[in-house]
Amino acid sequence: MRRIFMVICLAIIVIGMSPSGLVQAASFKDMSRNHTLVTEIDYLIDRDIIKGYPDGSFRPNENVTRAQVAVLLTRALGISTANVKNPNYQDVPVTHANYKEIAAAQNAGIFQTAPIFNPSGTVSRATMAIILQRAFHLEGSDGNYFEDVTERTDGYRAILAMADNNITRGYQDGTFKPNAVLTRAHFSAFMARALTLSKSVLIKDRKYMYTYAFTSTEDNQTYTLNYKYSHNDGKNDVWSITNTTNSKLFNDELLYYEDFVYAEAIAQEFSTHYDLFVELPLRIGITLHEDDGGVTNGVRITVKDTAATLQVGGVTYNNVAILEVTNVFNNDVDLYYYADHVGLVRQMTNGKVIYELLKQTVN
């Protein structure tokens, strides 16, 4: 993101502004719906946090600068740029196009006091981790995830916090590449994930019985099903299903939950298979790619939202998580809607409602 007319023009060019409003990432000439970071970029565009350039491009592979990071973070976090205290960076005079944003970000503790700021300088992945940890107060563990990250690595704990919060998984070769320079697309993705980080509890509450309307794709008949907690088999919560519509039998459902993963399966499936397997905590964007190995190979899971509002069964649910699941072996697109501490409230397949929560009653 880069004196009356000159400053305005420079800011437009450097920050990448355009009068877009509801523009989506795929509308830019250098982006597509298949871009793996399109969900995160769309999120920022929809909220007027980042925009494209006047020539119709987004420039996803262009390096992000420190000044751009300051501008984006003040927008994303709603940090006021009024009455800022001058951080006295030698290379950021009060006449600088982004002085207020840089000063506001420094005042908020995102950037440290130093002789210079280097507004046009690039940002490494390690520095990005440090900045986002400060901005979003991320916490992490002492474990390590990456072959090229040790306690001697600049930003070591911040990088671990990013991984612990599922904001980054690193590269397929097991590295994080802390010194790699960050692009606009990658910084957008990391910031959008941090903004949408959710500690939602997706599993059903054992105290309740859940009544669903289930429309079978096999016989196109709608059944009323009661889900009731049965027991824990040492790994999964087992929920027995009673069909109140007719005598057709349904298999138990298995729900698996730990701090870092949620999964669900049908009881007759072999034990290593889950119909849905998602990493926690939730944040928008792809969390499982179809090229990843393991029993979920061929499946892409994208978190589309973590704070949606949805009315189901006469109840309005807030902070609903929306997961999109696609499979390379068929053309099905499943959407799962989860309410915090309630679990699944709706499931759609190819635009058709399959499951819908009618009510929950105390056992």
BALOBA-1460 file (C-alpha; in Angstrom, 3 decimals):
// residues 363
<rec num="1" residu="m" x="0.000" y="0.000" z="0.000"/>
<rec num="2" residu="r" x="1.547" y="3.121" z="-0.923"/>
<rec num="3" residu="r" x="0.864" y="16.370" z="-0.510"/>
<rec num="4" residu="i" x="-2.592" y="16.897" z="-1.378"/>
<rec num="5" residu="f" x="-2.994" y="15.186" z="-4.789"/>
<rec num="6" residu="m" x="0.322" y="13.296" z="-4.810"/>
<rec num="7" residu="v" x="-0.190" y="11.734" z="-1.382"/>
<rec num="8" residu="i" x="-3.706" y="10.595" z="-2.281"/>
<rec num="9" residu="c" x="-2.519" y="8.985" z="-5.514"/>
<rec num="10" residu="l" x="0.410" y="7.312" z="-3.799"/>
<rec num="11" residu="a" x="-1.805" y="5.895" z="-1.054"/>
<rec num="12" residu="i" x="-4.200" y="4.488" z="-3.655"/>
<rec num="13" residu="i" x="-1.410" y="2.760" z="-5.522"/>
<rec num="14" residu="v" x="0.443" y="1.376" z="-2.520"/>
<rec num="15" residu="i" x="-2.536" y="0.241" z="-0.425"/>
<rec num="16" residu="g" x="-4.283" y="-1.161" z="-3.468"/>
<rec num="17" residu="m" x="-7.541" y="0.746" z="-3.232"/>
<rec num="18" residu="s" x="-10.501" y="0.625" z="-5.580"/>
<rec num="19" residu="p" x="-14.139" y="1.664" z="-5.124"/>
<rec num="20" residu="s" x="-15.249" y="-1.950" z="-4.817"/>
<rec num="21" residu="g" x="-17.615" y="-2.534" z="-1.883"/>
<rec num="22" residu="l" x="-18.946" y="-6.011" z="-2.709"/>
<rec num="23" residu="v" x="-16.174" y="-7.066" z="-5.107"/>
<rec num="24" residu="q" x="-15.093" y="-10.694" z="-4.738"/>
<rec num="25" residu="a" x="-11.552" y="-11.978" z="-5.202"/>
<rec num="26" residu="a" x="-12.435" y="-13.918" z="-8.362"/>
<rec num="27" residu="s" x="-13.497" y="-10.690" z="-10.072"/>
<rec num="28" residu="f" x="-9.875" y="-9.549" z="-10.198"/>
<rec num="29" residu="k" x="-8.120" y="-10.369" z="-13.452"/>
<rec num="30" residu="d" x="-5.259" y="-12.105" z="-11.640"/>
<rec num="31" residu="m" x="-7.413" y="-14.185" z="-9.246"/>
<rec num="32" residu="s" x="-9.806" y="-17.104" z="-9.679"/>
<rec num="33" residu="r" x="-12.350" y="-19.070" z="-7.654"/>
<rec num="34" residu="n" x="-9.821" y="-21.908" z="-7.593"/>
<rec num="35" residu="h" x="-7.198" y="-19.887" z="-5.731"/>
<rec num="36" residu="t" x="-6.594" y="-21.733" z="-2.461"/>
<rec num="37" residu="l" x="-6.775" y="-18.492" z="-0.436"/>
<rec num="38" residu="v" x="-9.881" y="-17.040" z="-2.076"/>
<rec num="39" residu="t" x="-12.094" y="-17.534" z="1.012"/>
<rec num="40" residu="e" x="-9.802" y="-15.474" z="3.230"/>
<rec num="41" residu="i" x="-9.308" y="-12.756" z="0.628"/>
<rec num="42" residu="d" x="-13.060" y="-12.548" z="0.004"/>
<rec num="43" residu="y" x="-13.583" y="-12.119" z="3.744"/>
<rec num="44" residu="l" x="-11.305" y="-9.063" z="3.830"/>
<rec num="45" residu="i" x="-12.728" y="-7.600" z="0.637"/>
<rec num="46" residu="d" x="-16.311" y="-7.952" z="1.865"/>
<rec num="47" residu="r" x="-15.404" y="-5.975" z="4.988"/>
<rec num="48" residu="d" x="-13.530" y="-3.265" z="3.107"/>
<rec num="49" residu="i" x="-10.258" y="-4.206" z="4.801"/>
<rec num="50" residu="i" x="-8.327" y="-4.822" z="1.589"/>
<rec num="51" residu="k" x="-9.134" y="-3.917" z="-1.979"/>
<rec num="52" residu="g" x="-7.790" y="-4.344" z="-5.470"/>
<rec num="53" residu="y" x="-5.855" y="-1.941" z="-7.623"/>
<rec num="54" residu="p" x="-7.371" y="0.548" z="-10.095"/>
<rec num="55" residu="d" x="-6.275" y="-1.627" z="-13.037"/>
<rec num="56" residu="g" x="-8.562" y="-4.456" z="-11.878"/>
<rec num="57" residu="s" x="-5.826" y="-6.590" z="-10.338"/>
<rec num="58" residu="f" x="-5.275" y="-7.843" z="-6.816"/>
<rec num="59" residu="r" x="-1.572" y="-8.715" z="-7.233"/>
<rec num="60" residu="p" x="-1.616" y="-11.698" z="-4.874"/>
<rec num="61" residu="n" x="2.059" y="-12.503" z="-5.438"/>
<rec num="62" residu="e" x="3.314" y="-8.975" z="-4.830"/>
<rec num="63" residu="n" x="5.300" y="-8.584" z="-1.613"/>
<rec num="64" residu="v" x="3.411" y="-6.915" z="1.222"/>
<rec num="65" residu="t" x="5.192" y="-3.971" z="2.878"/>
<rec num="66" residu="r" x="5.386" y="-2.960" z="6.522"/>
<rec num="67" residu="a" x="3.313" y="0.147" z="5.810"/>
<rec num="68" residu="q" x="0.622" y="-1.983" z="4.166"/>
<rec num="69" residu="v" x="0.568" y="-4.296" z="7.182"/>
<rec num="70" residu="a" x="0.028" y="-1.307" z="9.480"/>
<rec num="71" residu="v" x="-2.842" y="-0.025" z="7.338"/>
<rec num="72" residu="l" x="-4.534" y="-3.428" z="7.073"/>
<rec num="73" residu="l" x="-4.276" y="-4.155" z="10.780"/>
<rec num="74" residu="t" x="-5.696" y="-0.791" z="11.833"/>
<rec num="75" residu="r" x="-8.655" y="-1.405" z="9.522"/>
<rec num="76" residu="a" x="-9.125" y="-5.007" z="10.579"/>
<rec num="77" residu="l" x="-8.945" y="-4.287" z="14.308"/>
<rec num="78" residu="g" x="-10.773" y="-0.968" z="14.150"/>
<rec num="79" residu="i" x="-7.846" y="0.886" z="15.720"/>
<rec num="80" residu="s" x="-8.478" y="4.620" z="15.829"/>
<rec num="81" residu="t" x="-6.006" y="6.774" z="13.918"/>
<rec num="82" residu="a" x="-7.145" y="9.966" z="15.650"/>
<rec num="83" residu="n" x="-4.908" y="11.684" z="18.190"/>
<rec num="84" residu="v" x="-2.078" y="9.216" z="17.724"/>
<rec num="85" residu="k" x="1.189" y="9.638" z="19.587"/>
<rec num="86" residu="n" x="4.197" y="10.092" z="17.310"/>
<rec num="87" residu="p" x="6.444" y="7.008" z="17.602"/>
<rec num="88" residu="n" x="9.294" y="9.153" z="16.216"/>
<rec num="89" residu="y" x="10.396" y="6.790" z="13.496"/>
<rec num="90" residu="q" x="13.061" y="8.678" z="11.562"/>
<rec num="91" residu="d" x="11.713" y="7.435" z="8.219"/>
<rec num="92" residu="v" x="8.028" y="8.078" z="8.982"/>
<rec num="93" residu="p" x="7.467" y="11.839" z="9.233"/>
<rec num="94" residu="v" x="3.998" y="13.154" z="10.023"/>
<rec num="95" residu="t" x="3.668" y="13.946" z="6.311"/>
<rec num="96" residu="h" x="4.015" y="10.269" z="5.364"/>
<rec num="97" residu="a" x="0.929" y="8.927" z="3.568"/>
<rec num="98" residu="n" x="0.484" y="6.184" z="6.183"/>
<rec num="99" residu="y" x="1.806" y="8.018" z="9.229"/>
<rec num="100" residu="k" x="-1.434" y="7.768" z="11.220"/>
<rec num="101" residu="e" x="-1.859" y="4.030" z="10.633"/>
<rec num="102" residu="i" x="1.774" y="3.280" z="11.434"/>
<rec num="103" residu="a" x="1.621" y="5.398" z="14.572"/>
<rec num="104" residu="a" x="-1.696" y="3.857" z="15.635"/>
<rec num="105" residu="a" x="-0.332" y="0.329" z="15.176"/>
<rec num="106" residu="q" x="2.775" y="1.209" z="17.173"/>
<rec num="107" residu="n" x="0.698" y="2.837" z="19.908"/>
<rec num="108" residu="a" x="-1.345" y="-0.393" z="20.109"/>
<rec num="109" residu="g" x="1.819" y="-2.422" z="20.729"/>
<rec num="110" residu="i" x="1.866" y="-4.152" z="17.346"/>
<rec num="111" residu="f" x="5.161" y="-2.546" z="16.336"/>
<rec num="112" residu="q" x="8.026" y="-1.803" z="18.707"/>
<rec num="113" residu="t" x="9.783" y="1.455" z="19.445"/>
<rec num="114" residu="a" x="12.839" y="1.764" z="17.206"/>
<rec num="115" residu="p" x="14.867" y="4.437" z="15.405"/>
<rec num="116" residu="i" x="13.406" y="3.506" z="12.001"/>
<rec num="117" residu="f" x="10.303" y="1.701" z="10.769"/>
<rec num="118" residu="n" x="11.259" y="0.896" z="7.161"/>
<rec num="119" residu="p" x="7.728" y="1.400" z="5.758"/>
<rec num="120" residu="s" x="8.625" y="0.119" z="2.285"/>
<rec num="121" residu="g" x="10.429" y="-2.928" z="3.641"/>
<rec num="122" residu="t" x="9.152" y="-6.449" z="3.112"/>
<rec num="123" residu="v" x="7.861" y="-8.730" z="5.871"/>
<rec num="124" residu="s" x="9.173" y="-12.221" z="6.576"/>
<rec num="125" residu="r" x="6.915" y="-15.074" z="7.682"/>
<rec num="126" residu="a" x="8.560" y="-15.021" z="11.112"/>
<rec num="127" residu="t" x="7.956" y="-11.277" z="11.479"/>
<rec num="128" residu="m" x="4.380" y="-11.815" z="10.366"/>
<rec num="129" residu="a" x="3.921" y="-14.350" z="13.171"/>
<rec num="130" residu="i" x="5.280" y="-11.883" z="15.725"/>
<rec num="131" residu="i" x="3.042" y="-9.070" z="14.460"/>
<rec num="132" residu="l" x="-0.109" y="-11.204" z="14.462"/>
<rec num="133" residu="q" x="0.624" y="-12.661" z="17.894"/>
<rec num="134" residu="r" x="0.835" y="-9.133" z="19.297"/>
<rec num="135" residu="a" x="-2.206" y="-7.908" z="17.368"/>
<rec num="136" residu="f" x="-4.477" y="-10.827" z="18.303"/>
<rec num="137" residu="h" x="-2.902" y="-11.889" z="21.617"/>
<rec num="138" residu="l" x="-2.380" y="-15.441" z="20.418"/>
<rec num="139" residu="e" x="-1.191" y="-18.080" z="22.847"/>
<rec num="140" residu="g" x="0.645" y="-21.293" z="22.056"/>
<rec num="141" residu="s" x="2.385" y="-24.317" z="23.539"/>
<rec num="142" residu="d" x="6.024" y="-25.291" z="23.876"/>
<rec num="143" residu="g" x="5.791" y="-28.056" z="21.263"/>
<rec num="144" residu="n" x="7.344" y="-27.713" z="17.823"/>
<rec num="145" residu="y" x="5.816" y="-28.379" z="14.432"/>
<rec num="146" residu="f" x="8.465" y="-27.393" z="11.901"/>
<rec num="147" residu="e" x="11.857" y="-28.786" z="10.957"/>
<rec num="148" residu="d" x="13.355" y="-25.327" z="10.362"/>
<rec num="149" residu="v" x="12.038" y="-23.655" z="13.552"/>
<rec num="150" residu="t" x="13.995" y="-23.924" z="16.809"/>
<rec num="151" residu="e" x="14.236" y="-21.876" z="19.992"/>
<rec num="152" residu="r" x="16.925" y="-19.848" z="18.217"/>
<rec num="153" residu="t" x="14.523" y="-18.849" z="15.435"/>
<rec num="154" residu="d" x="13.363" y="-15.257" z="15.552"/>
<rec num="155" residu="g" x="9.692" y="-15.342" z="16.504"/>
<rec num="156" residu="y" x="9.881" y="-18.948" z="17.751"/>
<rec num="157" residu="r" x="6.986" y="-18.707" z="20.215"/>
<rec num="158" residu="a" x="4.884" y="-16.593" z="17.882"/>
<rec num="159" residu="i" x="5.285" y="-19.207" z="15.128"/>
<rec num="160" residu="l" x="4.194" y="-21.945" z="17.534"/>
<rec num="161" residu="a" x="1.181" y="-19.860" z="18.539"/>
<rec num="162" residu="m" x="0.233" y="-19.521" z="14.862"/>
<rec num="163" residu="a" x="0.432" y="-23.294" z="14.437"/>
<rec num="164" residu="d" x="-1.395" y="-24.061" z="17.694"/>
<rec num="165" residu="n" x="-4.274" y="-21.870" z="16.566"/>
<rec num="166" residu="n" x="-4.461" y="-23.551" z="13.150"/>
<rec num="167" residu="i" x="-3.569" y="-20.285" z="11.409"/>
<rec num="168" residu="t" x="-0.660" y="-21.946" z="9.613"/>
<rec num="169" residu="r" x="0.255" y="-25.519" z="8.816"/>
<rec num="170" residu="g" x="3.532" y="-24.721" z="7.130"/>
<rec num="171" residu="y" x="4.700" y="-26.442" z="3.972"/>
<rec num="172" residu="q" x="4.324" y="-30.060" z="2.887"/>
<rec num="173" residu="d" x="8.009" y="-30.737" z="3.512"/>
<rec num="174" residu="g" x="7.530" y="-29.992" z="7.230"/>
<rec num="175" residu="t" x="9.076" y="-26.514" z="7.140"/>
<rec num="176" residu="f" x="7.725" y="-23.082" z="8.013"/>
<rec num="177" residu="k" x="10.284" y="-21.041" z="6.020"/>
<rec num="178" residu="p" x="10.524" y="-18.251" z="8.623"/>
<rec num="179" residu="n" x="12.758" y="-16.073" z="6.435"/>
<rec num="180" residu="a" x="10.603" y="-16.269" z="3.317"/>
<rec num="181" residu="v" x="9.135" y="-12.935" z="2.202"/>
<rec num="182" residu="l" x="5.375" y="-12.596" z="2.600"/>
<rec num="183" residu="t" x="3.038" y="-11.821" z="-0.308"/>
<rec num="184" residu="r" x="-0.235" y="-9.884" z="-0.267"/>
<rec num="185" residu="a" x="-2.226" y="-13.094" z="-0.642"/>
<rec num="186" residu="h" x="-0.472" y="-14.888" z="2.190"/>
<rec num="187" residu="f" x="-0.637" y="-11.994" z="4.621"/>
<rec num="188" residu="s" x="-4.320" y="-11.540" z="3.763"/>
<rec num="189" residu="a" x="-4.926" y="-15.212" z="4.527"/>
<rec num="190" residu="f" x="-3.074" y="-15.207" z="7.841"/>
<rec num="191" residu="m" x="-4.806" y="-12.040" z="9.024"/>
<rec num="192" residu="a" x="-8.272" y="-13.231" z="7.961"/>
<rec num="193" residu="r" x="-7.731" y="-16.502" z="9.819"/>
<rec num="194" residu="a" x="-6.676" y="-14.667" z="12.958"/>
<rec num="195" residu="l" x="-9.728" y="-12.405" z="12.668"/>
<rec num="196" residu="t" x="-12.101" y="-15.365" z="12.408"/>
<rec num="197" residu="l" x="-10.462" y="-17.640" z="14.968"/>
<rec num="198" residu="s" x="-13.175" y="-19.496" z="16.877"/>
<rec num="199" residu="k" x="-13.009" y="-21.882" z="19.823"/>
<rec num="200" residu="s" x="-16.472" y="-23.247" z="19.013"/>
<rec num="201" residu="v" x="-17.512" y="-26.567" z="20.553"/>
<rec num="202" residu="l" x="-19.012" y="-28.568" z="17.690"/>
<rec num="203" residu="i" x="-20.002" y="-31.714" z="19.546"/>
<rec num="204" residu="k" x="-23.550" y="-32.391" z="20.761"/>
<rec num="205" residu="d" x="-24.333" y="-31.815" z="24.439"/>
<rec num="206" residu="r" x="-24.940" y="-35.163" z="26.140"/>
<rec num="207" residu="k" x="-27.683" y="-33.680" z="28.331"/>
<rec num="208" residu="y" x="-30.053" y="-33.269" z="25.393"/>
<rec num="209" residu="m" x="-31.918" y="-35.379" z="22.891"/>
<rec num="210" residu="y" x="-31.771" y="-33.888" z="19.402"/>
<rec num="211" residu="t" x="-34.656" y="-34.273" z="16.962"/>
<rec num="212" residu="y" x="-33.813" y="-33.900" z="13.275"/>
<rec num="213" residu="a" x="-35.720" y="-33.939" z="10.022"/>
<rec num="214" residu="f" x="-33.602" y="-36.106" z="7.725"/>
<rec num="215" residu="t" x="-34.253" y="-36.305" z="4.006"/>
<rec num="216" residu="s" x="-32.630" y="-39.398" z="2.555"/>
<rec num="217" residu="t" x="-30.868" y="-39.025" z="-0.798"/>
<rec num="218" residu="e" x="-31.449" y="-42.744" z="-1.364"/>
<rec num="219" residu="d" x="-35.256" y="-42.885" z="-1.228"/>
<rec num="220" residu="n" x="-36.033" y="-39.128" z="-1.105"/>
<rec num="221" residu="q" x="-38.152" y="-39.743" z="2.008"/>
<rec num="222" residu="t" x="-38.052" y="-37.475" z="5.058"/>
<rec num="223" residu="y" x="-37.642" y="-39.119" z="8.458"/>
<rec num="224" residu="t" x="-37.897" y="-37.716" z="11.965"/>
<rec num="225" residu="l" x="-34.883" y="-38.945" z="13.929"/>
<rec num="226" residu="n" x="-34.127" y="-38.681" z="17.643"/>
<rec num="227" residu="y" x="-30.446" y="-38.623" z="18.585"/>
<rec num="228" residu="k" x="-29.726" y="-39.653" z="22.173"/>
<rec num="229" residu="y" x="-26.351" y="-40.070" z="23.878"/>
<rec num="230" residu="s" x="-25.622" y="-43.715" z="24.640"/>
<rec num="231" residu="h" x="-22.033" y="-44.093" z="25.874"/>
<rec num="232" residu="n" x="-18.411" y="-43.381" z="25.096"/>
<rec num="233" residu="d" x="-16.632" y="-46.310" z="23.456"/>
<rec num="234" residu="g" x="-13.219" y="-45.187" z="24.674"/>
<rec num="235" residu="k" x="-12.717" y="-42.948" z="21.663"/>
<rec num="236" residu="n" x="-16.054" y="-41.652" z="20.396"/>
<rec num="237" residu="d" x="-19.334" y="-40.495" z="21.887"/>
<rec num="238" residu="v" x="-21.907" y="-42.969" z="20.592"/>
<rec num="239" residu="w" x="-25.338" y="-41.507" z="19.791"/>
<rec num="240" residu="s" x="-28.212" y="-43.912" z="19.206"/>
<rec num="241" residu="i" x="-30.745" y="-42.930" z="16.551"/>
<rec num="242" residu="t" x="-34.444" y="-43.689" z="16.800"/>
<rec num="243" residu="n" x="-36.584" y="-43.292" z="13.713"/>
<rec num="244" residu="t" x="-40.075" y="-42.135" z="14.726"/>
<rec num="245" residu="t" x="-41.432" y="-42.092" z="11.166"/>
<rec num="246" residu="n" x="-41.491" y="-45.818" z="10.412"/>
<rec num="247" residu="s" x="-39.605" y="-49.019" z="11.135"/>
<rec num="248" residu="k" x="-36.535" y="-48.245" z="9.040"/>
<rec num="249" residu="l" x="-33.365" y="-48.698" z="11.114"/>
<rec num="250" residu="f" x="-30.545" y="-46.192" z="11.305"/>
<rec num="251" residu="n" x="-27.029" y="-46.860" z="12.534"/>
<rec num="252" residu="d" x="-25.562" y="-45.123" z="15.554"/>
<rec num="253" residu="e" x="-23.475" y="-42.006" z="15.014"/>
<rec num="254" residu="l" x="-19.963" y="-41.635" z="16.369"/>
<rec num="255" residu="l" x="-18.661" y="-38.225" z="17.424"/>
<rec num="256" residu="y" x="-14.999" y="-37.697" z="18.236"/>
<rec num="257" residu="y" x="-13.766" y="-34.565" z="19.943"/>
<rec num="258" residu="e" x="-10.477" y="-33.317" z="21.350"/>
<rec num="259" residu="d" x="-9.053" y="-29.843" z="21.727"/>
<rec num="260" residu="f" x="-7.517" y="-30.048" z="18.256"/>
<rec num="261" residu="v" x="-9.987" y="-32.094" z="16.191"/>
<rec num="262" residu="y" x="-13.661" y="-32.851" z="15.658"/>
<rec num="263" residu="a" x="-14.897" y="-35.834" z="13.647"/>
<rec num="264" residu="e" x="-18.069" y="-37.760" z="12.998"/>
<rec num="265" residu="a" x="-18.807" y="-41.175" z="11.489"/>
<rec num="266" residu="i" x="-21.541" y="-43.769" z="11.007"/>
<rec num="267" residu="a" x="-21.060" y="-46.655" z="13.402"/>
<rec num="268" residu="q" x="-20.871" y="-49.431" z="10.828"/>
<rec num="269" residu="e" x="-17.941" y="-47.827" z="9.036"/>
<rec num="270" residu="f" x="-14.465" y="-49.227" z="9.671"/>
<rec num="271" residu="s" x="-12.806" y="-47.541" z="12.617"/>
<rec num="272" residu="t" x="-10.272" y="-45.408" z="10.737"/>
<rec num="273" residu="h" x="-12.884" y="-43.711" z="8.583"/>
<rec num="274" residu="y" x="-14.683" y="-40.485" z="9.439"/>
<rec num="275" residu="d" x="-17.257" y="-38.818" z="7.221"/>
<rec num="276" residu="l" x="-16.024" y="-35.464" z="8.501"/>
<rec num="277" residu="f" x="-12.688" y="-34.710" z="10.133"/>
<rec num="278" residu="v" x="-11.771" y="-31.092" z="10.866"/>
<rec num="279" residu="e" x="-8.916" y="-29.423" z="12.726"/>
<rec num="280" residu="l" x="-9.638" y="-27.085" z="15.640"/>
<rec num="281" residu="p" x="-9.776" y="-24.252" z="16.484"/>
<rec num="282" residu="l" x="-11.808" y="-23.156" z="13.493"/>
<rec num="283" residu="r" x="-10.881" y="-20.278" z="11.226"/>
<rec num="284" residu="i" x="-11.974" y="-19.493" z="7.697"/>
<rec num="285" residu="g" x="-10.246" y="-20.995" z="4.688"/>
<rec num="286" residu="i" x="-9.174" y="-24.452" z="3.598"/>
<rec num="287" residu="t" x="-8.331" y="-26.654" z="6.583"/>
<rec num="288" residu="l" x="-7.979" y="-29.918" z="4.669"/>
<rec num="289" residu="h" x="-6.838" y="-30.125" z="1.057"/>
<rec num="290" residu="e" x="-7.711" y="-32.980" z="-1.282"/>
<rec num="291" residu="d" x="-4.004" y="-33.581" z="-1.915"/>
<rec num="292" residu="d" x="-3.297" y="-34.217" z="1.771"/>
<rec num="293" residu="g" x="-2.593" y="-37.824" z="2.673"/>
<rec num="294" residu="g" x="-4.436" y="-40.063" z="5.121"/>
<rec num="295" residu="v" x="-7.909" y="-41.537" z="5.254"/>
<rec num="296" residu="t" x="-9.436" y="-38.246" z="4.139"/>
<rec num="297" residu="n" x="-7.418" y="-38.144" z="0.914"/>
<rec num="298" residu="g" x="-9.465" y="-36.650" z="-1.909"/>
<rec num="299" residu="v" x="-11.552" y="-34.419" z="0.358"/>
<rec num="300" residu="r" x="-11.361" y="-30.648" z="0.642"/>
<rec num="301" residu="i" x="-12.777" y="-28.971" z="3.745"/>
<rec num="302" residu="t" x="-13.184" y="-25.207" z="3.673"/>
<rec num="303" residu="v" x="-14.467" y="-23.199" z="6.610"/>
<rec num="304" residu="k" x="-16.647" y="-20.537" z="4.986"/>
<rec num="305" residu="d" x="-17.640" y="-18.689" z="8.154"/>
<rec num="306" residu="t" x="-17.213" y="-18.921" z="11.919"/>
<rec num="307" residu="a" x="-19.723" y="-16.279" z="13.022"/>
<rec num="308" residu="a" x="-22.811" y="-16.694" z="10.860"/>
<rec num="309" residu="t" x="-26.407" y="-16.232" z="12.008"/>
<rec num="310" residu="l" x="-28.904" y="-18.955" z="11.137"/>
<rec num="311" residu="q" x="-32.529" y="-19.613" z="12.048"/>
<rec num="312" residu="v" x="-33.407" y="-23.300" z="12.349"/>
<rec num="313" residu="g" x="-36.400" y="-24.901" z="14.056"/>
<rec num="314" residu="g" x="-37.690" y="-21.523" z="15.191"/>
<rec num="315" residu="v" x="-34.411" y="-20.764" z="16.989"/>
<rec num="316" residu="t" x="-31.903" y="-18.110" z="15.918"/>
<rec num="317" residu="y" x="-28.321" y="-19.290" z="16.343"/>
<rec num="318" residu="n" x="-25.378" y="-16.898" z="16.376"/>
<rec num="319" residu="n" x="-21.708" y="-17.659" z="15.826"/>
<rec num="320" residu="v" x="-22.587" y="-20.534" z="13.516"/>
<rec num="321" residu="a" x="-19.662" y="-22.241" z="11.791"/>
<rec num="322" residu="i" x="-20.187" y="-23.162" z="8.136"/>
<rec num="323" residu="l" x="-18.046" y="-25.937" z="6.656"/>
<rec num="324" residu="e" x="-17.971" y="-26.800" z="2.966"/>
<rec num="325" residu="v" x="-16.886" y="-30.322" z="2.020"/>
<rec num="326" residu="t" x="-16.090" y="-31.348" z="-1.546"/>
<rec num="327" residu="n" x="-14.808" y="-34.664" z="-2.832"/>
<rec num="328" residu="v" x="-12.722" y="-35.295" z="-5.946"/>
<rec num="329" residu="f" x="-14.488" y="-38.638" z="-6.508"/>
<rec num="330" residu="n" x="-17.918" y="-37.098" z="-7.078"/>
<rec num="331" residu="n" x="-19.485" y="-33.714" z="-7.673"/>
<rec num="332" residu="d" x="-21.206" y="-33.453" z="-4.288"/>
<rec num="333" residu="v" x="-20.872" y="-30.278" z="-2.239"/>
<rec num="334" residu="d" x="-21.895" y="-30.620" z="1.408"/>
<rec num="335" residu="l" x="-22.461" y="-27.673" z="3.716"/>
<rec num="336" residu="y" x="-22.453" y="-28.291" z="7.471"/>
<rec num="337" residu="y" x="-23.764" y="-25.689" z="9.908"/>
<rec num="338" residu="y" x="-22.656" y="-25.998" z="13.545"/>
<rec num="339" residu="a" x="-23.895" y="-23.953" z="16.495"/>
<rec num="340" residu="d" x="-21.637" y="-23.566" z="19.504"/>
<rec num="341" residu="h" x="-22.390" y="-26.181" z="22.216"/>
<rec num="342" residu="v" x="-25.279" y="-27.506" z="20.111"/>
<rec num="343" residu="g" x="-23.519" y="-29.233" z="17.260"/>
<rec num="344" residu="l" x="-24.971" y="-29.818" z="13.812"/>
<rec num="345" residu="v" x="-28.089" y="-27.745" z="13.153"/>
<rec num="346" residu="r" x="-28.278" y="-28.130" z="9.377"/>
<rec num="347" residu="q" x="-26.616" y="-30.064" z="6.589"/>
<rec num="348" residu="m" x="-27.095" y="-29.463" z="2.882"/>
<rec num="349" residu="t" x="-25.999" y="-31.562" z="-0.086"/>
<rec num="350" residu="n" x="-25.888" y="-29.910" z="-3.496"/>
<rec num="351" residu="g" x="-28.166" y="-27.136" z="-2.268"/>
<rec num="352" residu="k" x="-30.757" y="-29.455" z="-0.720"/>
<rec num="353" residu="v" x="-31.384" y="-29.618" z="3.036"/>
<rec num="354" residu="i" x="-30.536" y="-33.111" z="4.296"/>
<rec num="355" residu="y" x="-30.518" y="-32.618" z="8.077"/>
<rec num="356" residu="e" x="-32.278" y="-29.887" z="10.018"/>
<rec num="357" residu="l" x="-32.535" y="-29.638" z="13.779"/>
<rec num="358" residu="l" x="-36.174" y="-29.428" z="14.828"/>
<rec num="359" residu="k" x="-35.691" y="-29.231" z="18.587"/>
<rec num="360" residu="q" x="-33.517" y="-30.283" z="21.488"/>
<rec num="361" residu="t" x="-35.004" y="-31.518" z="24.741"/>
<rec num="362" residu="v" x="-33.448" y="-32.410" z="28.070"/>
<rec num="363" residu="n" x="-32.999" y="-36.158" z="28.499"/>
